[in-house]
């Protein structure tokens, strides 16, 4: 069994194996077509092309909580002020590839099959899954394109895909069954190499190519380590838009790995290959290889819990609040500038100083006029937000300090 747990190293290995004919995946013709489109900057991130899919999101999307992009909905950061550590379900962002399926929990079944099992396939109902030992974990889910719009608005660089600001991220308390428990119940073989969950949402079609259900493999070592099959979110059954009745939670990997509406888990005895760990989630552009560079972990980001272009009262103390996070580990400190980066002050931590993200605050007494706020975080491994993010055509992994305009008016 492979023990690879690093996402970038795993994806790079599978691509090399697929080229050598040692990994099973989608057709070489489709791969080359998608590579050409991505290299030219013409490939949308999976999901962005479904903006005309009718009414793809089920839950209410009040404008004070969300900015809506077709089948995707971004949380507005002011909605998190005074909300505590977790993101409430009513304002958790929605990231779909086509549209939200409505699945009957009573008839839903999870199929576990593949040549990496000792015996034949098994099926589990939701009731059977809930009878297995449960576990609760607080984990972050973040779209790889979170912050994409700033490539254009801050760096004047063209990118394709959903124009997220910083609200395509959420932290929740997930409850479910360890994937390792289900795999062992199914009879995991010593020959097992990869584990690939697939969703029950409609097949994704792009460029006239039907790429099938959303799916993304992981090495069996990762599947046995910390992956959860979740059926509850913040103490309640999953809503349809968040994966009802069961979704996968893959801590520390990019959001697409946390497959929603899980219906099948394939356990293979050979390397697996999918568009969702090859073409849609790779770095393309002049500074990258023609067929793309695999992702590393998500990057360091910070967000103010304040509208862009907000108006505040001059001459009075304003308590600025925000959150910073990094897939590389807990946040060590956050520095804030209220004058466009000329001077910086250390923000005060608010709440726990370890975990999925760090809440922080800083008091500010603004003068009348236009101001530019900046927040710059550093994690425990020394990763700090830069002034500029290296450009890639699909707009992934934006980690630069975001410039946040605010106007102070006389009382």
C-alpha positions in Angstrom: 0.0 0.0 0.0 1.3 3.4 -0.9 1.7 5.8 2.0 1.9 9.0 0.0 -0.1 11.7 1.8 1.3 14.8 0.2 -1.2 16.0 -2.4 1.2 17.5 -4.9 3.7 14.6 -4.8 0.8 12.1 -5.3 -0.7 13.9 -8.3 2.7 14.3 -9.9 3.4 10.6 -9.5 0.0 9.5 -10.9 0.6 11.8 -14.0 4.0 10.1 -14.6 2.5 6.7 -14.2 -0.4 7.5 -16.6 2.0 8.7 -19.3 3.9 5.4 -18.9 0.7 3.4 -19.3 0.8 2.4 -15.6 -2.3 4.3 -14.4 -6.0 3.9 -15.4 -8.0 7.1 -16.2 -9.8 9.0 -18.9 -8.8 8.9 -22.5 -5.6 10.3 -23.9 -7.5 12.2 -26.5 -9.6 14.0 -23.8 -6.4 14.6 -21.8 -4.6 16.3 -24.7 -7.7 18.4 -25.6 -8.0 19.6 -22.0 -4.3 20.3 -21.7 -4.3 22.4 -24.8 -7.3 24.4 -23.6 -5.7 24.9 -20.2 -2.3 25.9 -21.6 -4.1 28.6 -23.7 -6.0 29.8 -20.7 -9.3 28.7 -22.3 -10.3 26.1 -19.8 -12.7 27.0 -17.1 -12.3 25.6 -13.6 -14.8 22.7 -13.3 -18.1 24.2 -12.3 -17.7 27.7 -13.7 -19.3 26.7 -17.0 -22.6 25.7 -15.3 -23.8 29.3 -14.6 -26.9 28.8 -16.8 -28.0 25.5 -15.2 -31.4 26.9 -14.0 -31.7 27.0 -10.2 -28.8 24.8 -9.3 -28.6 25.8 -5.6 -31.4 24.7 -3.2 -30.9 26.7 0.0 -31.8 30.4 0.4 -29.1 32.8 -0.8 -30.0 36.2 0.7 -27.8 38.9 -0.8 -26.5 40.0 2.6 -25.0 36.6 3.1 -23.9 35.5 -0.4 -22.6 36.6 -3.8 -23.9 34.2 -6.3 -22.1 32.9 -9.4 -24.5 30.5 -11.1 -24.0 27.2 -9.4 -21.6 28.7 -6.9 -22.3 31.0 -4.0 -19.6 32.8 -2.0 -20.0 33.7 1.6 -19.8 37.5 2.3 -17.3 38.1 5.0 -19.3 40.7 7.0 -21.8 37.9 7.7 -19.1 36.2 9.9 -18.6 39.1 12.3 -19.6 38.0 15.8 -20.5 34.5 14.6 -18.0 32.5 16.6 -15.5 30.0 15.4 -17.6 27.9 13.0 -19.3 29.1 9.8 -23.1 28.6 10.3 -24.7 26.4 7.7 -26.9 29.1 6.4 -23.9 31.1 5.3 -21.5 28.3 4.3 -20.3 28.7 0.7 -21.6 26.5 -2.1 -19.3 25.0 -4.7 -21.0 22.8 -7.3 -19.9 21.4 -10.6 -23.3 21.2 -12.2 -26.3 21.4 -9.9 -27.4 20.2 -6.5 -29.1 16.7 -6.7 -32.0 16.0 -4.4 -31.3 12.5 -3.0 -33.7 10.4 -0.9 -31.7 9.4 2.2 -33.9 6.3 2.7 -33.1 4.8 -0.7 -29.5 6.1 -0.9 -26.8 3.5 -0.9 -23.0 3.8 -0.7 -21.3 1.2 -2.9 -17.7 0.2 -2.1 -16.1 -2.0 -4.8 -13.0 -2.6 -6.8 -10.0 -4.9 -7.3 -8.4 -3.6 -4.1 -10.9 -5.5 -1.9 -10.6 -9.1 -0.8 -14.1 -9.9 -1.7 -17.0 -8.6 -3.8 -18.6 -5.1 -3.4 -20.6 -4.0 -0.4 -23.4 -1.5 -0.1 -24.3 0.5 3.0 -27.5 2.4 3.7 -27.4 5.6 5.7 -28.9 3.8 8.7 -26.1 1.1 8.5 -23.5 3.8 8.2 -24.8 5.6 11.3 -24.6 2.4 13.3 -20.8 2.3 12.8 -18.5 4.1 15.3 -18.7 7.8 14.7 -16.2 10.6 14.9 -16.4 14.4 15.0 -13.7 16.6 13.4 -13.5 20.4 12.8 -12.1 20.8 9.3 -11.7 23.5 6.6 -13.1 23.1 3.1 -11.7 25.7 0.7 -12.0 26.0 -3.1 -8.7 26.0 -4.8 -9.7 29.2 -6.7 -10.6 31.1 -3.5 -9.3 34.7 -4.1 -9.2 34.3 -7.9 -10.7 37.7 -8.7 -7.7 39.4 -7.2 -5.4 38.2 -9.9 -7.4 40.6 -12.1 -8.3 43.4 -9.8 -5.0 43.7 -8.0 -2.4 42.2 -10.4 -4.1 43.0 -13.8 -3.7 39.4 -14.9 -6.3 37.4 -16.9 -7.6 34.2 -15.4 -10.6 32.0 -16.1 -13.1 30.5 -13.6 -15.4 31.7 -10.9 -14.4 35.2 -9.7 -14.3 34.4 -6.0 -13.1 37.1 -3.6 -12.2 35.3 -0.3 -15.5 33.7 0.7 -15.1 30.2 -0.9 -13.9 28.8 2.4 -15.6 27.4 5.5 -14.9 25.7 8.8 -17.4 23.3 10.2 -17.8 20.5 12.7 -18.3 17.4 10.7 -19.6 14.1 12.2 -19.5 10.8 10.4 -17.6 7.5 10.0 -13.9 7.2 9.3 -13.3 6.1 5.7 -10.8 3.6 7.2 -13.7 1.9 9.1 -15.7 1.4 6.0 -12.8 0.2 3.9 -11.9 -2.4 6.5 -15.5 -3.5 6.8 -15.4 -4.0 3.0 -12.3 -6.2 3.2 -9.4 -4.0 2.2 -6.7 -6.0 0.4 -2.9 -5.7 0.8 -3.0 -5.0 -3.0 -5.0 -1.8 -2.5 -3.3 1.2 -4.1 -5.8 4.0 -4.6 -9.2 5.0 -3.2 -11.6 7.1 -5.4 -14.9 8.5 -4.1 -17.4 9.6 -6.8 -20.3 12.0 -6.5 -24.0 11.5 -7.5 -24.4 14.9 -9.0 -24.9 15.1 -12.8 -21.9 14.2 -15.1 -19.7 17.1 -15.9 -19.4 18.0 -19.6 -16.9 20.5 -21.0 -15.7 21.1 -24.6 -18.2 18.5 -25.8 -16.4 15.8 -23.6 -18.5 14.0 -21.0 -16.0 13.5 -18.1 -18.4 11.5 -16.0 -19.1 12.0 -12.3 -16.9 14.3 -10.2 -14.3 12.0 -8.6 -10.8 12.4 -7.3 -8.5 9.6 -6.2 -6.3 9.5 -3.1 -3.6 7.0 -2.0 -4.8 4.3 0.3 -2.5 5.7 3.0 -4.4 9.0 3.1 -7.7 7.2 3.0 -6.8 5.3 6.1 -5.3 8.3 7.9 -7.9 11.1 8.5 -10.6 11.0 5.9 -14.2 11.2 7.1 -17.5 10.1 5.5 -19.6 12.9 7.0 -23.4 12.9 7.4 -23.7 15.8 9.9 -22.5 19.4 9.7 -22.5 21.6 12.8 -24.7 19.1 14.6 -27.4 18.8 11.9 -27.9 16.4 8.9 -26.2 17.7 5.8 -28.2 20.1 3.6 -28.6 19.1 0.0 -26.1 21.8 -1.2 -23.5 20.5 1.2 -23.6 16.9 0.2 -26.7 15.2 1.7 -26.9 12.5 2.7 -23.1 11.8 2.9 -20.0 13.6 1.7 -16.3 13.0 2.0 -14.1 15.3 4.1 -10.4 15.1 3.2 -8.5 17.4 5.7 -5.6 19.5 4.4 -6.3 18.7 0.7 -8.0 21.1 -1.7 -11.8 21.3 -1.5 -12.6 19.2 -4.6 -11.2 16.2 -2.8 -14.1 16.4 -0.3 -16.6 14.9 -2.8 -20.2 15.7 -2.1 -23.2 13.3 -2.5 -20.9 10.3 -2.3 -22.3 7.3 -4.0 -19.4 5.1 -4.8 -15.9 4.4 -3.5 -13.7 2.5 -5.8 -10.7 0.7 -4.2 -8.2 -0.1 -6.9 -5.1 -2.4 -7.1 -3.6 -0.1 -9.7 -2.9 3.7 -9.8 -6.0 5.8 -10.7 -6.1 9.0 -12.8 -9.0 11.6 -13.0 -9.6 14.9 -14.7 -10.0 16.3 -11.1 -6.4 15.6 -10.2 -4.9 16.3 -13.6 -6.3 19.1 -15.7 -8.8 21.0 -13.6 -6.6 21.4 -10.6 -3.1 22.1 -11.9 -1.1 25.3 -12.4 -0.8 26.4 -16.0 0.9 29.5 -17.5 4.2 30.8 -19.0 6.1 30.0 -15.8 4.8 26.4 -15.5 5.3 23.2 -17.6 3.1 22.9 -20.6 1.0 20.1 -19.1 0.8 21.9 -15.8 2.2 21.6 -12.3 0.5 19.7 -9.5 -0.8 21.7 -6.6 0.9 21.9 -3.3 -1.2 22.5 -0.2 -3.5 25.5 0.0 -1.8 28.7 0.9 -2.0 31.4 3.6 -4.9 33.9 3.4 -6.5 36.6 5.5 -9.9 38.3 5.3 -11.5 41.2 7.1 -15.0 40.8 8.3 -16.0 43.9 6.5 -17.5 44.9 3.1 -15.2 46.0 0.4 -15.7 49.8 0.1 -17.4 49.9 3.5 -18.1 53.2 5.2 -17.0 53.9 8.8 -17.2 56.9 11.1 -14.1 59.1 11.3 -12.8 60.1 14.7 -14.3 57.1 16.5 -12.7 53.8 17.4 -13.5 51.0 14.9 -12.8 47.4 15.9 -11.5 45.7 12.8 -12.0 41.9 12.9 -10.9 39.1 10.6 -9.6 35.6 10.2 -6.5 34.1 8.8 -5.8 30.5 7.8 -3.2 28.2 6.3 -3.2 24.5 5.2 0.5 24.5 6.4 -0.5 24.8 10.0 -1.8 27.2 12.7 -1.3 30.9 12.3 1.6 32.4 14.3 0.7 36.1 14.0 -1.2 38.6 11.8 -0.1 42.1 11.0 -2.5 44.8 9.9 -2.0 48.0 8.0 -4.6 50.8 7.8 -2.6 53.0 5.5 -2.0 50.9 2.5 1.1 49.1 3.8 3.3 52.0 5.0 3.0 51.0 8.7 2.0 47.7 10.3 0.6 46.7 13.7 0.3 43.3 15.3 -3.4 42.2 15.6 -4.7 40.6 18.8 -5.7 37.0 18.6 -9.3 36.4 19.4 -10.3 32.9 20.5 -8.2 29.7 20.1 -4.7 30.2 18.8 -4.5 26.8 17.1 -6.9 25.0 14.8 -8.5 25.5 11.4 -8.1 29.3 11.4 -7.2 32.2 13.6 -9.7 35.0 14.5 -8.1 38.4 15.3 -8.9 42.0 16.0 -7.4 45.5 15.9 -8.7 48.9 17.1 -8.4 51.8 14.6 -9.4 55.4 14.9 -9.6 56.6 11.2 -9.4 60.1 9.9 -11.8 61.4 7.2 -10.9 60.1 3.8 -10.2 56.9 1.8 -8.1 54.2 3.4 -6.7 50.9 2.3 -6.6 48.0 4.8 -4.2 45.1 4.6 -3.9 41.9 6.7 -0.8 39.8 6.4 -0.6 36.4 8.2 2.4 34.1 9.0 1.9 30.5 9.9 3.9 28.4 12.4 6.2 27.2 9.6 7.1 30.7 8.5 4.9 30.9 5.4 3.9 34.6 5.0 1.5 36.2 2.6 3.5 37.9 -0.2 2.8 41.2 -1.9 2.2 39.5 -5.3 1.0 35.9 -6.2 2.7 34.0 -9.0 0.3 34.1 -11.9 -1.4 31.0 -13.3 -4.1 31.0 -16.0 -6.8 29.2 -13.9 -6.4 31.5 -11.0 -5.6 29.0 -8.2 -3.8 29.5 -4.9 -4.0 33.3 -4.6 -2.1 34.1 -1.4 -1.1 37.8 -1.8 -2.1 40.4 0.8 -5.5 41.7 -0.3 -6.0 45.5 -0.5 -9.3 46.3 1.2 -10.7 49.8 0.5 -12.6 51.7 3.3 -14.0 55.2 3.5 -14.2 57.2 6.7 -16.8 59.9 6.8 -17.4 62.7 9.3 -20.0 61.9 12.0 
